[in-house]
Structure formats: C-alpha cells, structure tokens
C-alpha cells in the first residue's frame, strides 16, 4: 500500500512539474512572439503564439483568451482570414476582454461571407462603442452585399494562368506592351522564408508577348532592382523610362520599413535603384507608388496627419526630386486603410480600401476628379471585380477597358493571384424622340444640344424622329426640339458617372400651332370651376410650355358635354377657362398672352387619326355631335364624354 501511495505521490509531483514547465515554455513562446510582432514579422509571431496557445492549460481561461487574440491578430495581419476568425472566436469563448475583439471577429466573418453572424457581432461591438464608423459601414455592408452580388455587372473576371505560380502573384502593371508584376515564387532572391509572410521575399518580374500576341515566359527584372529584400508594386512614369517600386528592408532590432525606390531605364535594362526621399520622416512607411498622367507620385503611408491607418498621399514629381507632400483628404481616405493606387490613362484613379464597407477585405474604388466642383467622385467597382476577399492593384491595357488586378478570393491560404478583367467601354447616351403631340414622328424637326462645358451643336433626326448622342457625366445639358408649325419643347439632363454603359430616354412631344392642343388631366370640382390639386402637374406643364415659347399667345378653350342647357354650359365652361388663365397668370405668364373662352357644347370635338387609333369604334374626321354620341353604346358614350 505504501508503495502505491509513493507511486501516486510521485506521479502527482511529475504532473505538477510538467504543468510548471509547460507554463514556463508558453511564456517563452509568448515573449518571443511579442518580439517578432514588434518588428512586424507576423508569420514568425503567429508560430510562437500558436505554440504558446497549445501550451497554455485549458483551465487558465484568461491567459488562453489573451493568447488566442494574439494568434488572431497575427493571422489577420497576414490576411489569413479563416484562421484569424477561428482564433477570434476562441478569444470570445474564453471571454477575452480586449475592446476590438468583436469588431475584428465581425470583419473576418464578413470576409468569409457569414453576413448574419457578422452583423450580430458588429452590433455587439456597437452596443459598447456607438458611432464607430468602420463598424457602421461593416454593418451596412452585411445588408447590401448580397444584393450587390445578385445585381452583378457587365465585367468578366477570371484567374489568368499566364501569371500565377504556387505562391503569391500581385500588383500587375503595364509599361507599354510589357506587363510587370510582383511575385514570391521560387525564383526570387533572398530568404527562403520571409518572417512577415511565411513565403519567400518578393521580387519584380515581367513578361513580353510573342509574334502571335501570347505572353512568353516570365523573366526577373534584374539585380539592379531585385535584392535580398522584398520588392513589389511596380509603377512607371508616363514616358516609361522610370520605374518606381516598394522595397521592404529589415533589421533584427527594428520594425520592417517600406520605402519607395526608383530605377531609370538604361538601353534595354533598368539602372541601379535609388531611394526616393519623399520626407524626412524615418519612422513611417512609404509604399505602393503610382504616377498620375499630370505628373504626381501617389503613394501610401502611415505618417502622422492622416485620416486613419494607411492613407493615400501625393507629391509632384519635379525632375529628380519631389514637391511638398499632401494628404488626399476625406473624399479618398477613411479611418481604415487605403492602398495600391493605380491610374488609367484618362486620369481616373483606382485604389483599394477596407474603410468604406464594400463586399469585404480590400475593395477597389474608382475616383474621378471634377475640375468644376474641385472634388473627387468615388465609385465602388461592381461585383465580380470586387469580392469578399482583398481586391487591389487594377491596371488597364492602354485605353481599353480591360486589364488585370490581384485578389486573394477563393484561396484558402490567403495568397494573392492575378485576375484578368474585361468590360465593354462605358458610354452614356441620350436617346430622344421628337413627335407631334398626337404621337406621330416629326423627322423634319431639329434638336439643339447645349452643355455647360461649352457644347453647342445641332442634332439632325432620323426618319422616325429619333436621335442618339453621347453625353458626359456632371455636364448640365439642355435639349431644345423645334419644328416649323409647332411649338418648341425642351428637356434638361445631368447624369452621374456610371460603371456600365447607360442610355437615358427623353421625349419631345411638340404641340401644333394650327391644331387645338388637348391639355389632359385638368380636373374641377363637380359642377364648379374650382381647379382640384390633381390638376397641378398638367397646368405646370402648360406653364413650362408657354415659357419655352415666349412669342406665342393662346386661347384657353373650355368645353362641356351635351348634358345641361346651352346657357348653363357656356357659363360653366367660361368660368373654368378663366380659372386656368388665372393660374397661368399667377405663375408668371403675361396676361396679354392668354385668353379664356368657354364654348359649352357648341364646338364638338373632331376625331383625329390618333384618337381613332385609341378608340376603334370612332373614325378619323367624325364630329362628336349629340346625335353621334347618342347612337353609341353606353360604355362608348362614357369614353366620348370623358
């Protein structure tokens, strides 16, 4: 018995010592992980945190929750969203109390298409932090994302096998006919495993096309640009003779720093790269260069004075140096991160942001500068360009609406791949029809088109009275239709920028100067001359017509049906005509231009061709006399008396 007790006692002691040893080891891993985290080596940090988590006893819930949160943070930094989500849930399970846990958990759930759960966790965070802008936008995204996907777009997107290796490929950029891109493939220089990503340090590669227009095998840019460090995000001057790129250097004792370098083109090769000294700030990162058509270098930085995390900034390129740095402001930047700017040759800025809601992760936005308002017009690129993952680095093949971008969508490892996109050119047009008010086309008419951008042109009509013209966004256009023997008719339009082609339809019904024009939908109280509120739209239309044709005067004729005495109907119709005239005068029409005349039932309507088409029981040219109407069926009589 004593022997058994000793054995049990020894086992307990060994177990306790094992627990103590495990706890000590977990502290070592935790400390080492924190050291890696401090210098930005998130991959190495994640490995140490994972070891610390495994060594932390399950009953030590406070510490286990804290370590789970660190595991989640390291994986989030590497864009491993599924792993990060699982770790954040562990932190919640162990009741870790960091204030951002529910926010980041909701972000990961949204990236992984779990909209309902994400909305619940955003709300849990907002309950304690009301007004948090990123959470509010995330919550809005959860509500809107399914509809955005359902709506789709004209864009065709597919992964391009010409680029993608077994590792990460991203940030494609055209330089003339050649395509450059960043990659962590085995051909790269430097360490086999990068402490930040867990992959090789990236390099810049390029491809050219053969005689048949197919991409040839990739080549490395060369060691004047590629080094043992991370290089990526190439961009080019407008003449193609200077390459700008990001280089991430490291030091065992300092955080990793991103810097922008430039390399000149020398004959068929790139010259030695040199650091772009954008600011005296040596503690901030500078990355993701892009050159605008008007000669500015756009880039990303976390320097002080920004709107949130990473912001877009710019500086004018002045020879071999740079002008003053300016932040792109709240129209572009948010409390989140704005990254990977690129330009289309027409000056449109494309960049990615995780601070405006979107579908999840980094979404691509197009920003177009309006010189009239001095503001940026920002549009969210549609699905399937954007997805739940990170979408970024959009580059265009010249003037065409096609090219490439990078995304980590549908990749369980979170690696970036290069996708091609194509979309028909975006054209916004006005399709118009000019016709007489009864509905027949007027091919002899003419339309004058005037815009506040200086547009002033005469538009000829087709045989069916139609026309089609292209218009520009944010320009106020006036279209005036005219035809001999008819009153003028005008329409105004100003449209917002669109991501897909759109056509706007305008109608120009011209009233005749020689044939009485029926003003429909003017209503009065029964047996009175009081105009009802339902008549206002029709009367406003008449006011507008008279203001468009300031040289004409009209007789406002009012009629009654055949019921009632002649004297009574004349008096009622005159009062009603005067009511309409008074309305016109009080709304800016000169009294000399309008005359009221009540005809009672003395001038029955003559059936027009159009009216006969609408009511087949009538014949064009017939007169709606009392005898004519009484010969019709009761239902047909009601139509004639309406």
N, C-alpha and C positions, 0 to 999 in steps of 0.2 A: 504493500500500500504506500509506504514511504517513497519507494522507487517511482511509483506512478505520480505521486504528488510532485516529486522533483522534476520529472519529465514535463508535467503540465506547467510547473512554475518556469522551467527553462524555456518552454515554447512561448509563454506569455512575454517573458523578457525579450526573446528574439523578435517577437511580433512588434513589441513597443519600440525596440531599437530600429526595426525596419521602417516603422512609421516615422520615427525621428529622422532617419537617414533620407527617406523619401521627401519629407518636408524640406530638409536642407537642400536636397538636389533641386526641388521645384523652385526654391528661392534663387539658386544659382542660375537656373534657366530663365527665370523671370528677370533677374538683373541683367543677364546677357541680352535678353530680348529687348529690354529698355535701352540698352546701349546701341543696339542696331537701329532701333526706332529713332533715336536721337539724331543719327546721321543719315536717316532716310532709306536705310536698307530694309525695306518692308518684307521681302522674301525671307531673309535671314531671321528677322524678328518673328515672323509667323512660325518658323520652325521651332524656335526656342519657346515661344508662348504655347505652342501645341504640346511640347514636352512638359512644360510646367503644368498645363491643364491636366494631362494624363497622370501626373504625379501628385496632384492635389486630391486629398481624400474627399469622397462624395459628401461626407457629413460636415465638411468645412465649407458650408454654402456661401458664406460671404466672400471668401477668397476665390472659390471656384467661379462665382459670378463675375468677379473682377477680372480674372484671367480669361474667361470666355469673352468678355468685352474686348480685351486686348487682341485676342485671336481674330475677332470680328473686324476690328479696326484695321489690322494689318492686311487682311484679305480684301477689305473694301478699297484700301489704297492701291491694291494690285488689280482691281476690277474683277475679282473672283466673287461675283455676286451671290452665287448659290452657297458657297462655303461661308461667306460673311453672314448671310441670312440665318443659316443654321446656328452659327456661333452667337449672334444677337439673341436668338430665341433661347439659347442656353443661359445667356446673361439674364434674360427676363425670368426664366424658370427659377433661377437661383436668387431672384429679387435684387439684382444689382441696381443701384440707385442713381447711376450717372444720368444727368438730366437729358442727354441726347439719345439714349438707348432706343426709345420708342420711335423717334424721328428717323434714325438710321435704319431701324428694322422696317419701317414703312417704306423707306426708299428702296431697300433691297426687294421687298415684296412687290413693289410696283415694277421694278426692273424685270422681275421674274413672272410678270403677268397675273399676279394674285391681287387683283384690284379691290375686291371686297375686304380682304384681310388688311390690305394696305390702308384703305380708307378708315377702317376701325382703329388702326394704330396711329395714323395721323391725328385722328380725333382725340385719342387718349393723350397724345402729346400736347395738342392744342388746349385741352382742358386745363393743363397746368401752365401753358405758355400761350395764352390767347394773343392773336395778332401776328404770330410767327409767319413771315411772308412765304418762306420756302415750303412750310407745311400747308399753308392755304393753297398754294399753287399745286402742290402734290395732290391734295385732296380734290381739287378741281380736275386735275389730270385723270384721276381714277374714274371720275364721272364721264369725262369726254373721250377718253382713249378708245373705248370700244366703237363709238360712232365714227371716230376718225379713221379707224381701220376699215370699218364697213363701207365708208364713203370711198376710200381708195383714191386713185388718181390715174392719169394717163402715163405715168412713169413706168418703165420696165426696168427691173433691177435683177441682176444675177451675179453670183460669185464668178470671178474671172480666173480660170485655171492657168492663164499665162503667167500669173504672178505668184500665186500662193504656194508656199512651201509648207513643211510640217511645223513651222513656227509662226511668229507674228510678221505680217507684212502690212504696212500702213503708209499714210501720207503720200499718195501719188501726186506728181506734179509734172505738167508738160513743160518742155523747153523746146520750142519749135515742133519738130516731128518726133522728138525723142520723149520717152517717159521715164522719169526718175521716181524712186520710191525708197522707203526705209524698210529694213528687214533685220530680224535676229537669226537668220539662217546660219547653217554651219560654216559657211564661207566667211563669216565675219571675223575681224581681228579681235584681239582682247581675250578676256577671261571666258572660260567655258561656261561658268555660271555667274550671272550678274546678281549681286546681293539685293538689288532693288526688285527685279522681276523674276528671278529664278531661271532666266534664259540667257543666251549669250548677249553681250553688249552689242547694240545695233550698229549697222553701217548703212551707207547710202549706195544703191545700185541703180543701173539704168538699162533700158532696152531700146533697140532700134528696129525698124521694120525692114523686111527683105523686099525684093522686087515685086512680090505678089501682095504686099501690104500686110504680111503676117509678122507678129513680133518674133524676133530672134532671141536666142538665149541671153539671159541677163549677164551683165558684167559689173564688177565693183568699180566705183568711181576712181579709186586710187588712193595711195597713202598720203598724198598732199592734203586730202580731206579726211579719209577714214584713219582712225587711230585705235589705240587700245581702249579708248573711252567710248561712250555711247554717242553716235552721230545719227541725226534724223531730221525729218521735216524740211526737206529742201525747198527752196523758192528761188525765183530768178528775176533779175532786172528786166525791164521791158525790152532791152536790146539783146537779152540772153547771154550777155558777156560776164555777168557776175552771179555767182551762186551764194545765197545766204542759207545757213542751216543752224541747227541746235547741236551743241556739244555739252554733254554732262560729265564733268570731271569729278573725281572723288579723292578724298583724303581720309585716312583711317581715323583722324581726330576731329574732322569737321563734317557738317552735313553736306550732302551732294549738292552741287551748284549747277544750274543750267545757264549756259551762256550762248550768245549768238556770234557766229563767225561768218566771214565772207571769204570767197576764193575767186580770183579773176580767171577768165578763160585765156589760156595761152596756146595758140595754134589749136591742136586737137586735144589738148589736155587741160585740166584745171591746175592752176598755180597753187602755191603754198597758202593755206588758210591763215587768216589773222583775226584776232578778237575785235568785234565791233564795240567800241566804247560808247555806249548809249547814255550812261550816267556814272557818277562817281560812287554810287551805292554798290558796295561789295558784299552786302548781306542778302540781297534779293536775287531771285532767279529771273532770267530773261530768255524767252524761248519762242518757238513757233513763228518764225519770220514770214512776212508776206509783203510783196511790193505792189502798191496800187498803180494804176495807169498814170496818175498825176504825180508820181514820184515820191510817195511817202512809204516809209518802212513801218508796217504794222507788226505788233508783236504782243506776247503775253508776259505778264509779270505779276508778282505778288508784292511789289514795292508799296510803301506807305502812300496813302492818298487815294486808294482805290475804293470801289464800291462794295467789295466783299472778299472772296477768296482770290482767284486769279482773274485779272481784268485784261481787256484789250487796251493797248496804248498805241501811240504812233509818234514818229519823228520824221521830219522832212530830210530826205537824202540830199546833201549839198556837197557834191564832189566826193571826196574821200571821207567826209565826216557827216555828222548828223545835227539837225537843229534841235530846238527845245522839245522836250517830251510832253505830250498831252494825253490825258485820260480820255477815252471815248465817251464817257458820261453815261447817265442813267438810261438813255434810249437804247444803248447797246449792252451795258454791263448791269449785272444784278448782284444780289447777296451771295449767289453761288459762284460757279466757275465759268468763265468764257475762254475758249481755247481754239486753236487750229484755224486761224483766219486764212482765207484764200480769196482771190479776185478773179472775176470773169473779165474778159477784155473790154466789155462795155462799162466797167466801173462798179458793177454790183459786188458787194462784199458778202462772202459766205463765211459763217463761223459756227461753232458749236457751243451750246450752253446747257447746263443742268439746273439753271436757276429760274426757268420760265415755265415749268410744268412739262409740257410736251408729252411724249409717249413713255419716257423713262431713260435714265442714263443721260449721255450727251445727245442732244438733238441738233440737227443742222437748221440754221436760220439764214434767210437772205435779207440783207439790209441795202436799201437803195436811198441815196441822198437826194433830197429835193432842194434844189438851189433857190426856189421861190419861198419856201417856208423855212429854209435853213434847218431842216430836221431830217432824221433818218426814218424811213418807213420799213419796219421789220415784219417779215412774214415767216411763219413756221412752214418748213418744207413738208409736203404731204407724205403719207404712207404710200408706197413701201420704201421711199428714200429713208425716212425715219422709222425706227423700230423701238422695241423695249430696251435694246442694248445701247452701247455707245456708237454713235454715228458721227463721222467727222472727216475733215480733210477733203472737201469736194473740189475737184479740178475739172476744167472744161477743155474740150478739144477745139481750140480756136473759138470761132464764133458760133459753133454748133451747140445745140442744147443736149449734149451727150458728153460723157467722160467717165470719171472714176471717183470713188470715195472709199473710205475704210469703215469697217464695222466689226464688232465682236458678237453680233447677233447669232443665235443658234450655235454657239461654240461653248461646249461645256467647260473647256479650260479657260475661257475668257480671252483667248488670243484674237488679235485683230486680223482681219482678212480684207483683201481689196475686192470691191464690187464694181461692176460697170453699170451705168445707167443711161437710159435714152428716153427722151420725151419730145414729141413734136414741138416746133417752135411756138412760143406763146404769142398769139396775135389777138388783139382786141379790136373788134369791128362794130360798126353801126350798120344795120340792115334797115332800110326805110322804104315805105310805100307812099306814093303821092296819088291821091284819087279824089274824085268829086264826092261830096258828102253822101250822095246816094250809093256810093260804093264802086263806081266804075273808074278804071285806071285813067291816068292823065299823062301819057308819055310825052306830051308837048310841054309839060311843066319843067321847071328848073329849081334846083336847090342850091342855096348859098351856104357855105360852111365857114364859120368864123370862130377862131380859138384865141384864148388869152395868151397863147405862146407865139402869136403872130400869124397863125394860119388864116388864110383868106382865099378861098377857092370856090369855083363854080362847078357843081356836080351835075352831069347830064344823066337823064333817066333812061332805063331800058324800056322796051316796048310794053312791058306790063306795069310801067310806072314805078319800078323799084330802083334802088341804088344800094351800093355797099361801099363803105370807106373804112380805112383803118384809123383808129384814134389812139391817143397816148393817155396813160393814167395821169391824174391830177391836173389835167388841162380842162378848163371850162369851155365847152363848145356850144355855139348857137347855130341851129339849122333853120333856115327860113325857106319855106317852099312857096313858089309863086307860079301862076299860070294866067295867061290872058283870059279875061272874062270871069275870073274867080278871085275871091279874097285870099290874102296871104295867110299862112299858118306857120307858126314857129314852135320848135321844141328845143329844150336845153338839156345837156347831159354832161356829167363829170364822173369818171369812174376811178375806182381804186386799183392798184396793181393786182394782177392775178398770176397764179402759178400755172394755170392752164388757159388755153385759148377760150375766149368767150365772145358771144355775139349779142348785141343789145338791139332790140327791135323798137323802131319809132314809127308811128302812124301820122300821116299828114292829110286829114280829110278837108278838102278845100270847098267852102260854101260858094255857090254860084252867085254872081252879081245880077243875073237876069231871071232866075227862077226863085220863087219864095223858098226860104230855108226853114224847115221844121225844127223848132227848139224843143227837144223831148224832155220829159221828166220835170215840167213845171206844174206844180200842184197848188190848188187853192182849197180853203175850207169849203164845205158843201154849201152851194147856193150863195157864196160870198166871193169877194175879191181879195181876201186876205191870203198872202203867199205863205205856204207852210215851210217849215225848216227843211223838209226833204227836197225842196226846190233849189236850195243854195248852190250845190255843185253845178247844176245846169246853168244857173244865172252867172256864177263866177266864170264859167267857160265862155259865156256870151260877152262878159266884160273884157276878158282876155282877148277875144277875137276882135272886138272893136278897138282895143288899144294897139293891136298888131296892124290894124288897117285904119290909121288916123284920118285918112282923106275921104272916107265914105260916111254917108248918113243913111239911116234905115227907118223904115216904117215898121213899128211893132204891132202886128195884126193879131187880134184875138177873135176866136170863133166859138160858137156853141153848137150843140147838136140840135135836131129838129124838134125836140120836146120843148114846150112852153110857147108863149106868144112872141111874135116878132119884136114888139116894142120892149118886152121884158128882156129878151135875149140880147138885143142891141145895147141896152143899158148895162147889163151884166158884163158883156164882153168888153165894152168900153172901159168900165171900171177895172177890170182885170188887166187890160193892156196898159192902163195908166199906172197900176201898181208895179208892173215890171219896169216901165220907164222911170218911175221914181227910184226904184232900186238901182238902176244903171246910173242915174244922175248922182245919187249919194255915194257911188263908188267910182267917181272920177270921170264919167263920160259927160261931155258938154251937152247942155240941154238942146242946142240947135241941131245936134246930130241925130236925135231920136224923136219920133212922132208916134203917139199912141192912136190906134184906130180899132174900134170894135165893130165887127161885121155881123155879129149874131149868127144867124143861119143863112144869111143872104149870099154867101160865097162858098158853096160846097166844094170839097176837095176834088181835084182831078187826079186820077190814079196814074202814078208814074210807073215806069218799067220795073224799077226796083221794088216798089210797093206791091206790084202784081206778082213778082217772084216770091215775095214773102207770104202773100195770101193768094193761093192759086185760084180761088173762086172769083177773083177780080181780074179785070182786063185792063191793060195799059190804055190810057186815054178816056176811060169811062169817068163820068162825074157822079159823085155820091149825093144825088138828089134824094129828097124824102121818098119819092116813089121808088127809086132804085133800091134804097135801103130796106123799105118795107117788103120788097119782093124776095129778100133773103131769109134764110133760116134765123131763128132767134140767136143762136150762137154766132152766126156770121154778122148779125146786126150789132151785137156787143163789140165785135172786133172793129167795126166801122165807126162806132160811137166812142171808142176808147180815146 
